[in-house]
Amino acid sequence: MFRYEEGSDKFIELFFEVIEKDFQEYEQLNIKLLFDIKKKVTKGELTLGNIEIPNEKVKYFSKDKIATDGYDYILIINKVAFDLATDTDRKRLIAHELQHIFIDDKGTPKIIDHDIKDFQEEVMKNADDPRWAEKLAMEVKAKYEDAKPQKKK
């Protein structure tokens, strides 16, 4: 059983809406969209999504009709989070991960960490629901807890 599966048509649709609205400079990038179908915890926190730069081997294996030279980035969203989220929160999650993209002067893809500026911009963008990610994470955690086998007493 694989840990990842292809992003759904809905994921693809929302991704392109976010790109068109807020990240037009990334339209030329090849970004692979995947769902993580397992729970991932990083530094004690549930991971709802992440974006990665594929290594050369993964780039080679990811070649297809869209990305003939392989993908520049891989955007991974937790499947349970995507399924539980509203379209608005799905777009917020996608946009959050796209904020980590950086292309240097040589055209080399990079990942930038969270910083205070990103935090401020994200709070302003999501002023209508600044705690959306926290609420979604709580829903996802509850779903994983419900799915755990119950211990016999």
C-alpha positions in Angstrom: 0.0 0.0 0.0 1.3 3.4 -0.9 1.4 6.4 1.4 0.4 8.8 -1.4 -2.2 9.1 -4.0 -2.9 11.4 -6.9 -4.6 14.7 -6.2 -8.3 14.6 -7.1 -10.0 16.7 -9.8 -11.3 19.0 -7.0 -7.7 19.4 -5.7 -6.5 20.3 -9.2 -9.4 22.7 -9.8 -8.9 24.6 -6.5 -5.1 24.6 -7.0 -5.5 26.4 -10.4 -8.0 28.8 -8.9 -5.4 29.7 -6.2 -2.6 30.0 -8.7 -4.7 32.2 -11.0 -5.8 34.5 -8.2 -2.7 34.9 -6.0 0.3 33.1 -7.5 0.4 33.9 -11.2 4.2 34.0 -11.1 4.1 30.2 -10.5 2.0 29.4 -13.6 5.1 28.1 -15.5 6.2 25.8 -12.6 5.3 22.1 -12.8 3.9 21.2 -9.4 2.7 17.7 -8.7 -0.3 17.4 -6.4 -0.6 14.5 -4.1 -2.6 13.4 -1.1 -0.9 11.9 2.0 -3.3 9.2 3.1 -1.5 8.6 6.4 -1.3 10.8 9.5 2.0 12.7 9.6 3.3 14.5 12.8 6.3 16.8 12.6 7.8 18.3 15.8 4.7 17.1 17.7 2.3 18.9 15.4 -0.1 17.3 12.8 1.0 18.2 9.3 -2.0 19.2 7.1 0.2 19.9 4.1 3.7 20.6 2.9 5.6 21.4 -0.3 8.9 19.7 -1.3 11.5 19.9 -4.0 12.0 16.5 -5.5 15.5 15.2 -5.7 16.9 14.2 -9.1 15.8 10.6 -8.8 12.2 11.6 -8.0 12.3 14.2 -10.8 13.3 11.4 -13.2 10.6 9.1 -12.0 8.0 11.8 -12.0 8.4 12.7 -15.7 5.1 12.6 -17.6 3.3 14.4 -20.4 2.9 17.5 -18.2 6.3 17.6 -16.7 8.7 16.2 -19.3 11.7 17.1 -17.2 10.0 16.1 -13.9 8.3 18.3 -11.4 9.7 21.4 -9.8 7.7 21.0 -6.6 5.5 18.4 -5.0 2.5 19.8 -3.0 1.2 17.3 -0.5 -2.1 17.7 1.3 -3.4 15.4 4.1 -6.3 13.6 2.5 -8.4 13.6 5.7 -7.9 17.4 6.0 -8.9 17.9 2.4 -12.0 15.8 2.8 -13.1 17.6 6.0 -12.3 21.1 4.8 -14.5 23.5 3.0 -13.4 24.8 -0.4 -12.4 28.0 1.3 -10.1 26.2 3.7 -8.8 24.0 1.0 -7.7 27.1 -0.9 -6.2 28.5 2.2 -4.2 25.4 2.8 -3.0 25.3 -0.9 -2.1 29.0 -0.7 -0.2 28.6 2.5 2.0 25.9 1.0 2.6 27.9 -2.1 3.9 30.7 0.0 7.0 28.5 0.7 8.1 28.6 -2.9 11.0 30.7 -3.9 12.9 30.7 -7.2 16.4 32.2 -6.9 18.1 34.4 -9.5 19.5 31.4 -11.3 16.0 29.8 -11.6 16.7 27.2 -9.0 13.6 26.1 -6.9 14.0 26.7 -3.2 11.8 26.3 -0.1 11.5 29.2 2.4 10.6 28.6 6.0 7.9 30.4 7.9 8.8 33.9 9.0 7.0 36.7 10.7 6.3 38.5 7.4 4.5 35.3 6.1 2.6 35.1 9.3 1.4 38.7 9.1 0.4 38.4 5.4 -1.5 35.2 6.1 -3.4 36.7 9.1 -4.4 39.6 6.9 -5.5 37.4 4.1 -7.6 35.3 6.4 -8.9 38.0 8.6 -12.4 36.6 8.3 -11.3 33.4 10.0 -7.7 33.7 11.4 -7.9 30.4 13.3 -9.0 28.3 10.3 -6.0 26.1 10.3 -6.2 25.4 14.0 -9.9 24.4 13.7 -9.2 22.2 10.7 -6.3 20.5 12.6 -8.6 19.8 15.5 -11.2 18.2 13.2 -8.5 16.1 11.5 -7.1 14.9 14.9 -10.6 14.0 16.0 -11.2 12.0 12.8 -7.9 10.1 13.4 -8.9 9.4 17.0 -12.3 8.1 16.0 -10.6 5.8 13.5 -8.3 4.2 16.2 -9.2 0.7 17.2 -10.7 0.8 20.7 -8.8 -0.9 23.4 -10.5 -3.7 25.3 -10.9 -3.2 29.0 
